[in-house]
Amino acid sequence: MAQIFQNIRSDIWNVIGDESRLVGKLFAKIEQKTGKS
């Protein structure tokens, strides 16, 4: 049972990590656009 929870938790952290990376890329693109103008 504990193993299942560990697997779920690591899956959730992977999803959170992916989303924060996507958000970071998005902000980087926005900064590039605003910096050029």
C-alpha positions as CSV (number, residue, x, y, z in Angstrom):
1,M,0.0,0.0,0.0
2,A,2.8,2.4,0.9
3,Q,4.5,1.6,-2.4
4,I,1.4,2.7,-4.3
5,F,1.3,6.0,-2.5
6,Q,4.9,6.6,-3.3
7,N,4.3,5.9,-7.0
8,I,1.3,8.2,-7.1
9,R,3.3,10.9,-5.3
10,S,6.2,10.7,-7.7
11,D,3.8,10.8,-10.6
12,I,2.2,14.0,-9.2
13,W,5.7,15.6,-8.7
14,N,6.6,14.7,-12.3
15,V,3.4,16.4,-13.5
16,I,4.0,19.5,-11.3
17,G,7.6,19.7,-12.5
18,D,6.6,19.5,-16.2
19,E,3.9,22.2,-15.7
20,S,6.4,24.6,-13.9
21,R,8.8,24.1,-16.7
22,L,6.1,24.9,-19.3
23,V,5.2,28.0,-17.3
24,G,8.9,29.0,-17.1
25,K,9.2,28.7,-20.9
26,L,6.1,30.7,-21.4
27,F,7.4,33.5,-19.2
28,A,10.7,33.4,-21.0
29,K,8.9,33.9,-24.3
30,I,6.9,36.8,-22.9
31,E,10.0,38.4,-21.5
32,Q,11.7,38.1,-24.9
33,K,8.8,39.8,-26.7
34,T,8.5,42.6,-24.2
35,G,12.2,43.1,-24.1
36,K,12.5,43.6,-27.9
37,S,9.7,46.2,-28.1
